[in-house]
Structures are given as C-alpha cells and as structure tokens.
C-alpha cells in the first residue's frame, strides 16, 4: 500500500459517523510494511485532534518481525497486537510452516515481549481450526491457559483463500467441527467450575444476545450483515472490500464484493453502491426464507459472503448451509446447558456481560 | 418534614388479593413470537428483542390457545419478557419497542472497524 492510497483511505475512515474508530493493520504480514503503519497511525492521530473519536489501532501479526523499535512505537500510541496461536508447538508449527520450523517459538517469544512492553491486555491471540486440530481441543485450551490467556475463540474453518486452495475447508464437515467445539466448551466449563475464569468468546457473543439487552455487533453474526457497515477493508491497491472474507474471495479471482476504490470513488459512491447494498438487503435475516420463521433468528446473523462463497448467492438454501447448521446447533446447546445447571448459567451470565 | 405528609395515612393497607387478579379475568393477548423444538419435550420461544423462554409442549399449547392460567408459574415470566400482555400491563408494548431499539442502536453508529491491508507479502 502506498502513502497516497493510505491517505485516501484515511479520508474515508473519518467519513464514518461512528464515535469509535478502530484501525486494524493486516497482511500478508503487515510488519513487512511498518513504515506505512507508522505513517497511517501518525496521520490518523493528527486528524483525530479535530475529529475527537475514540480511536484505537490493532496490528494483526505473526510477531516474527517484532522488535524494540516497533514495540516502542506501539507503546507510544497504545496499539493492540492480535496474533495467531493454533495450539501446542506441534500443531501450531504444522499449521504454519516456516523454514526454521520456529513459528511457535517466535509466537510465544513475541507474545511475551509484547506483554513486557505494552501490558498483558494489549495482546490477544486467535486460533484457526484445521483437520489437525480435531480431537485436540483440550490441548489447545491448555496451551492458551499455559500462555496466560483468559479466553479463546474456537473458530470454524473459513471457506476462503488459503483454506480453499489447500482443501482444508473441505477436510472436515459441520458435525466434526461441532464435536470439536462442544468438547471444547465442556472442557472450558469444567475449568471454570474448578475456579479459573476462562471464556469461550464465540459463545460469549451469542450469550450477550440471549442474556443482555444489547447487541454485541460481532461482524460475522449480526443482521443486517456487518459487511461495509460494521467493518470495511482498504486493500493494498486501493480497492475497497465489504469484509475480510470479501477480500479473500477477490484473491481467489472473484471481485463480487469490491465496493469501490479509494482513488476513484467518493464515500457516498462506496456506501451506496449496489455491490454493498444488494447483499445487505437480500440477506437481511428477518426477511430471508426459513430465517423469517426461525425462532433463533434474533440470536443469529446474515452472512452474504459465506453463502455466496459456498452456494453462489447471497441468501443460500439454509438446509445446506454450514453457517445455519453450525449456529442452530450452538444455540440449542447453550440454552440446554444453562437450563440443566445453575452454575453454568452463572458462568454464561458473566461471559455475556463481559462482551458488552 | 417529608413524612408523614398531610392527607396520607401513616399506615396504608394492602389491597385485597382479588385486586391483583382482576386484570387477568378477561384474558391476555399474545405479542409476536416464534418458537421451535429444543428437544422432544420442550420448545424455545423468542421475540424480536431476543428475549427467550423455554416451555413444555402442554404449556405452549395452553399459551397459544389463550388458556394459560394467570396462576401458572410461567405466566409472569412470559409477561415480563413481553410474550403476552393483559390489562395490567399497558406499558409492555413501549418496553418491547424500546428493547428492539436498544438492540439495533449499533446500526446508527455505522462502520467502526477499518482494516488496512498494508502488504501482501508473508
């Protein structure tokens, strides 16, 4: 991404009326272009002297390149670090091959360096579920606890980008993932019962919908869909995409969710484009066939990009939808768990409120 | 001196029990909700404000046939979560719409997360 592109993108960022603005740097590996990160942060802070938004920065990095200079800059601007941790050494390294076979080592050392400089709360980790993860959810949760994290987001595999090219997405089906997820949830509840507070963040998001008056606004589980109006992507070449997944789809050659370009289009052109409004309107869960009659619709969301990627249209046939099958099973399980056990209910209420 | 004020009795008497049961004599109205089976015996009911309640099939049938007695232990739960209104709860609709507005308030904020793809290299 060039300085000119970044400058144009920043102008669009501050056109959003949102009182809270979070700018997240992604790649590839964003630290390979740290000079541009520095430019964007300093420029955004300068603009914000006038705008006065609640402004935050996140760098999503594998931490391989983190050094003293970068950390000093992050500390200066309160930048958050989001990194990847897939589980114990063998699993993490198998998922993330590097020449020196040291992905895990670098992640763990990086996490520790970031914590020392920026503070414990300034680094979070995300895991990716692969075929290799199945059957190992306890190991994965144990690794997060060993590294001092107070929660984990047990994520399903996404049907985009690298995952599709490597056929990982097709490597396991919804039932296999649910077995993994529910085993993880049971184990995490066991850990909570033993006195260590530890959250599963996907459940926490759904529980916030079920047990609080608020909507957590999680981009992948809200209706209307959060594409463009919850999160938006400025790609390295200036193209604007409706979501992270939209950009991955574009990398696979399908630019359906390209909603504009920072050099050619005005804010109004982008936010009112058919490429954005079409999928949002068509996939609105309250009016989609089957969702409109579904009792779980208030807890669920619209994911036009997922359904387009897997079924070729923004709505999709729900009986064939992995998104639907997965979420329905989770809604039922969460309700059943908290009805059966008052202690689980108390843990769930805590999770629900920690997200708001 | 705030209390006792003139015109107020120092000791007020509770109304008889029949006062609290009276509004229920002419039944209740259902507010919009959807339901689905949770398992072989129970159903989940949800409304637009994401309130939910779990009922056994006989209770659900009684509810939708307007035959759920006010004395049923779930009646007040259903009323508090705006699945039904009776003469006693004229404020329920306002509360329900307020809750729906609260759920949707994030929409007005619009785009909060802005992702910059600064490099494609790994």
Interface residues (C-beta under 8 A of the other chain):
Chain A: X1 X6 X9 X13 X16 X17 X18 X19 X20 X21 X22 X23 X24 X25 X26 X27 X28 X29 X30 X32 X33 X36 X37 X40 X209 X210 X213 X214 X215 X217 X219 X222 X224 X228 X229 X230 X231 X232 X233 X234 X235 X236 X244 X247 X293 X294 X295 X296 X297 X298 X299 X332 X335 X336 X339
Chain B: X34 X35 X36 X38 X39 X44 X45 X46 X47 X48 X49 X50 X52 X54 X99 X102 X103 X104 X105 X106 X107 X108 X109 X110 X111 X112 X113 X114 X115 X116 X117 X118 X119 X120 X121 X122
